[in-house]
């Protein structure tokens, strides 16, 4: 059986309420197998020709390539930022049993 490509999606959010809302909806909608909410992130970035700094949380979202586009659309709909950070990184390798669980979790309610 060919495994779908697992992805890790990174997304910063402004507060815990937003983080939990997005995480819960992604899991409920079967778009992610797991979402880690990591507090204490300081982001420094350029926005509209100014250097900005913000305290944020980062979501580390475990998903698969087939779920990525709907996941991206869902985050975009829910996110309060005009331009949310949504970056997907392919997983090259990992514990086979974990990657199997990830794939099975995404297929459960499809």
Protein Blocks (a to p, Z undefined) as FASTA:
>chain_A
ZZddddddddddfbfklmmmmmmmmmmnopafbdcddehiacdddeehiacddddddddd
dddfklmmmmmmmmmmmpmbfbdcddddddfbdcfklmmmmmmmmmmmZZ
